[in-house]
Amino acid sequence: MAQPPTLLIVEDDLQLRSLLKRRFEAEGADVLTAAGMVDALGILRAVKPVAAVVDVGLEDSNGLDLVAELAAELLVVVITGNRELALLRRALSLGAADVVFKPFDDRELAERVLARLRRGPMRTGGSQPAACLQLRRSRNLYCSRDEREERLSQREAQAFQLLLEGGSRVVTRDQLSKAIYGEPWDPASRRVDALIGRLRGKLHCELCDVHRCLTTVHNVGYRFDGSVRAED
């Protein structure tokens, strides 16, 4: 039997912290809780959870500072009542896998976090047999597990490579535009979105819904959550 995942919930509101602990435990997870960044870092010195739910508005610190500490090692989902676009972008740029705005349904939050854990991290390189997609970079070819091949254009291949390098992080439209077209993103132009649309149309993912692999983060950019085996 698989071990239940261990999650860390960092929330300074006792009522919400207790609610989330009960919800994740009901979904089969082992749950650790902390009221702030200091408590969380103390827990992390002794235990290594696989995911953390972090509130931005902690009493002892800015929760985004904790996101920056954790995101390289585990899946981090941010919760916040602040709906400013700048905060959303900042959280995602620091490596948060998702941002959930308050008020939210605790069951939906738990399902979103656990679904991401079940899908596992995006993998590149190596020879993982479970990889959804294969990318042959030397010929700008993508092939799915059933050996169908699609030739990507140079720009499609560039975009795909940027998304792969981003891992679970969001690649912004501005980053894509600068890397591919050599100039900042123009909100009046749809060429970045059109490029991603063409790329999405070529990715025949046999193991999962490609629209879940290549996701759009509203007003920010794109993220690729699938698994890939890249070959030179």
C-alpha positions in Angstrom: 0.0 0.0 0.0 1.3 3.4 -0.9 2.4 5.7 1.8 0.0 8.7 2.4 1.5 12.0 1.3 2.7 14.4 4.0 1.6 18.0 3.6 2.4 21.1 5.4 -0.2 23.8 6.0 1.1 27.2 6.9 -1.8 29.5 7.9 -2.0 31.9 10.8 -5.8 31.7 11.2 -6.4 28.9 13.6 -9.9 28.1 12.4 -8.9 27.9 8.8 -5.7 25.9 9.6 -7.8 23.4 11.6 -10.4 23.1 8.8 -7.7 22.4 6.2 -6.0 19.9 8.4 -9.3 18.0 8.8 -10.0 18.2 5.1 -6.7 16.9 3.9 -6.7 14.1 6.6 -10.1 13.1 5.4 -8.6 12.8 1.9 -6.0 10.4 3.2 -3.0 12.7 3.7 -0.7 13.1 6.7 -0.8 16.8 7.8 1.6 19.0 9.6 0.6 22.6 10.5 2.4 25.8 11.2 1.1 29.3 12.2 3.9 31.1 10.5 7.3 31.0 8.7 9.4 30.4 11.8 7.3 27.4 12.8 7.2 26.1 9.3 11.0 26.2 8.9 11.4 24.4 12.2 9.1 21.6 11.1 11.0 21.4 7.8 14.3 20.8 9.6 12.8 17.5 10.9 10.3 16.4 8.3 10.2 16.6 4.5 6.6 16.9 3.2 5.9 16.6 -0.5 3.7 19.6 -0.6 2.8 22.8 1.2 -0.2 25.1 1.3 1.0 28.6 2.3 -1.0 31.6 3.1 0.5 34.9 1.9 -0.6 37.0 4.8 1.2 35.4 7.7 1.6 37.4 10.9 5.4 36.8 11.2 6.4 37.2 7.6 5.3 37.6 4.0 4.2 34.1 2.9 5.9 34.6 -0.5 9.3 34.5 1.3 8.4 31.0 2.4 7.3 30.1 -1.1 10.7 31.1 -2.4 12.3 28.9 0.2 10.2 25.8 -0.5 9.3 25.8 -4.2 12.6 24.3 -5.4 12.0 21.2 -3.2 8.3 20.6 -3.0 4.9 21.4 -4.6 3.6 24.7 -3.1 0.1 26.0 -3.4 -0.5 29.6 -2.3 -3.8 30.7 -0.7 -4.6 34.4 -0.4 -7.4 36.9 -0.2 -5.4 39.4 -2.3 -6.6 39.2 -5.9 -4.1 41.7 -7.3 -2.5 40.5 -10.5 1.0 41.5 -9.4 0.7 39.1 -6.4 -0.4 36.3 -8.6 2.5 36.8 -11.0 4.9 37.1 -8.1 3.8 33.9 -6.5 4.0 32.0 -9.8 7.4 33.4 -10.7 8.7 32.2 -7.3 7.6 28.7 -8.2 4.2 28.3 -6.7 2.3 25.5 -8.6 -1.1 27.2 -8.1 -2.7 30.2 -6.4 -6.1 29.8 -4.8 -8.1 32.8 -3.8 -10.1 33.1 -0.6 -12.9 32.4 0.0 -12.5 28.8 -1.4 -14.1 25.4 -0.9 -11.8 23.3 1.2 -12.8 20.1 -0.6 -11.9 21.7 -4.0 -8.5 22.9 -2.6 -7.7 19.5 -1.3 -8.6 17.9 -4.6 -6.5 20.3 -6.6 -3.4 19.8 -4.4 -3.7 16.0 -4.3 -4.4 15.8 -8.1 -1.2 17.6 -8.7 0.7 15.2 -6.5 -0.8 12.2 -8.3 0.3 13.6 -11.6 3.9 14.0 -10.2 6.6 16.4 -11.3 7.3 17.3 -14.8 10.4 15.3 -15.9 12.9 16.0 -18.6 15.9 14.0 -19.7 16.8 10.5 -18.7 14.8 7.5 -19.9 11.7 7.5 -17.8 9.3 4.9 -19.4 6.3 6.8 -18.1 7.0 10.0 -20.1 4.0 11.2 -22.0 5.9 12.8 -24.8 9.3 12.5 -26.5 11.1 15.5 -28.0 13.9 15.0 -30.5 15.4 18.4 -30.4 18.0 18.0 -33.2 15.2 17.7 -35.8 12.5 19.8 -34.0 10.4 16.6 -33.8 7.9 15.7 -31.2 6.6 12.1 -31.0 4.0 10.6 -28.7 4.2 7.2 -27.1 2.5 5.6 -30.0 5.4 6.8 -32.2 3.4 9.3 -34.2 5.7 12.2 -35.1 4.9 15.9 -35.5 7.5 18.3 -36.9 7.5 21.5 -34.8 8.4 24.8 -36.5 11.4 26.6 -35.1 9.3 28.9 -33.0 7.0 26.1 -31.8 10.1 24.2 -30.7 11.5 27.2 -29.0 8.3 27.7 -27.1 8.1 24.1 -26.1 11.7 24.1 -24.8 11.0 27.2 -22.7 8.0 25.5 -21.2 10.0 22.4 -20.4 12.7 24.4 -18.8 10.1 26.2 -16.7 9.2 23.0 -15.0 6.1 23.6 -12.9 6.6 27.3 -13.1 4.6 29.6 -15.3 6.4 31.0 -18.4 5.0 34.5 -19.0 3.9 35.8 -22.3 6.5 38.5 -22.0 9.2 35.8 -21.5 8.0 33.9 -24.5 7.8 37.0 -26.7 11.3 38.2 -25.8 12.8 34.8 -26.3 11.1 34.0 -29.6 10.3 37.3 -31.2 13.1 39.4 -29.6 10.7 42.0 -28.2 8.5 42.6 -25.2 5.0 41.2 -25.2 2.4 43.5 -26.7 -1.0 42.9 -25.1 -2.7 44.0 -28.3 -1.0 41.2 -30.2 -2.2 37.6 -30.2 0.9 36.1 -31.8 2.1 34.4 -28.6 -1.3 32.9 -27.9 -1.6 31.8 -31.5 1.8 30.1 -31.3 0.9 28.2 -28.2 -2.4 27.3 -29.8 -0.6 25.7 -32.7 1.8 23.9 -30.4 -1.1 22.6 -28.3 -2.7 21.3 -31.4 0.4 19.2 -32.3 0.9 17.6 -28.8 -0.8 14.2 -29.0 -0.5 13.1 -25.4 -1.7 9.5 -25.1 -1.6 9.3 -21.3 -3.5 12.4 -20.3 -5.5 15.3 -21.7 -3.0 17.6 -23.3 -5.1 20.6 -22.3 -4.3 19.7 -18.7 -0.6 19.3 -19.5 -0.3 22.7 -21.3 -2.3 25.0 -19.2 -3.1 28.7 -19.5 -2.6 30.8 -16.5 -5.1 33.7 -16.9 -3.5 37.1 -17.6 0.0 35.7 -17.0 1.2 32.9 -19.4 1.5 29.2 -19.7 2.8 26.1 -17.8 3.5 22.6 -19.0 2.8 19.9 -16.4 3.3 16.8 -18.5 6.3 14.5 -18.5 8.8 14.5 -21.3 11.7 12.5 -22.5 14.0 14.7 -24.5 16.6 13.3 -26.9 19.3 15.2 -28.8 
